[in-house]
Amino acid sequence: MKPDSRFRRLCEPEAPLRLRFEGEEILAAPGDSVAAALLAAGVTIFRTTAVDGAPRGPYCMMGSCFECLVEVDGESAVQACMTEATDGMEITRQPGKSDIVDEGG
């Protein structure tokens, strides 16, 4: 994915992390949140709404708005802005609402 983004890094990381978003490799700097890595890679749509499929992306970048939900390594409804990027992560868009599993009975 070639960055076509308003978000630019001050410098390129010496040892970048390699993540996959929607099957394409993106690079992240150690310490990046998933949201920061995706934005730097030019990704602006992280999920769609359950009601009408409208696109959504990060808004507050501090965990309050829940607009940046993605699926990470098969787990749905992960807040991208609050999750640190790690090498080898598989990230996909969150389609509509997530299934919530009640394991407590």
C-alpha positions in Angstrom: 0.0 0.0 0.0 1.6 3.3 -1.1 0.9 6.1 1.4 -1.4 8.8 0.0 -2.1 10.3 3.3 -2.0 13.6 5.1 -0.3 11.8 8.0 3.4 11.8 7.5 6.2 10.4 9.7 8.9 12.7 10.9 11.4 9.9 10.1 11.2 6.3 8.8 11.6 3.6 11.5 15.0 1.8 11.5 13.4 -1.6 12.2 9.8 -1.4 11.0 7.1 -3.8 12.0 5.3 -5.7 9.2 1.5 -5.9 9.4 -1.2 -6.9 7.0 -4.3 -4.9 6.3 -6.9 -6.5 4.1 -4.2 -8.8 2.8 -1.7 -6.1 1.9 1.5 -5.5 3.8 2.0 -2.2 5.6 4.9 -1.0 7.7 4.6 0.4 11.2 7.1 2.0 13.6 7.6 0.3 17.0 5.2 2.1 19.4 2.6 2.9 16.8 -1.0 2.2 17.5 -2.8 0.2 14.9 -4.7 3.4 13.9 -1.5 5.4 13.5 0.0 2.7 11.3 -3.0 2.5 9.1 -3.4 6.2 8.8 0.3 6.5 7.8 -0.3 3.9 5.2 -3.1 5.9 3.7 -6.0 3.8 5.1 -8.9 6.1 6.2 -11.9 3.6 6.3 -11.6 1.2 9.2 -15.2 0.0 9.5 -18.7 0.3 8.2 -21.8 1.0 10.2 -24.4 -1.7 10.9 -27.4 0.5 9.9 -26.5 1.6 6.4 -22.9 0.5 5.7 -21.5 4.1 5.9 -17.7 4.2 6.2 -16.1 5.2 9.4 -12.5 6.0 10.5 -10.6 7.3 13.5 -12.0 10.4 15.1 -10.8 11.0 18.6 -7.7 8.8 18.7 -8.1 8.4 22.5 -10.5 5.5 22.9 -13.8 7.5 23.5 -15.6 7.4 20.2 -15.3 3.8 19.0 -15.1 4.9 15.3 -11.8 3.1 14.7 -13.0 -0.5 15.4 -11.2 -3.2 13.3 -10.7 -6.9 13.4 -7.2 -8.0 14.6 -6.1 -11.6 14.3 -9.7 -12.7 14.1 -10.9 -10.7 17.1 -13.6 -8.2 16.3 -14.4 -4.8 17.8 -10.8 -3.9 18.6 -10.1 -0.2 19.1 -7.3 0.5 16.7 -6.3 3.8 18.4 -5.8 1.9 21.8 -4.0 -1.1 20.4 -0.3 -1.2 19.9 0.9 -2.6 16.6 2.9 -5.8 16.7 4.8 -7.6 14.0 2.7 -10.0 12.0 -0.7 -8.6 13.0 -3.5 -9.4 10.5 -6.0 -6.5 10.4 -9.3 -6.3 8.5 -12.1 -3.8 8.3 -14.9 -4.2 10.9 -18.1 -4.9 8.8 -21.2 -3.5 10.5 -21.7 -4.6 14.1 -19.6 -7.2 15.8 -20.9 -10.4 17.4 -20.6 -10.2 21.1 -20.1 -13.5 22.8 -21.4 -13.7 26.4 -19.1 -16.3 28.1 -20.5 -15.5 31.5 -23.8 -17.3 31.1 
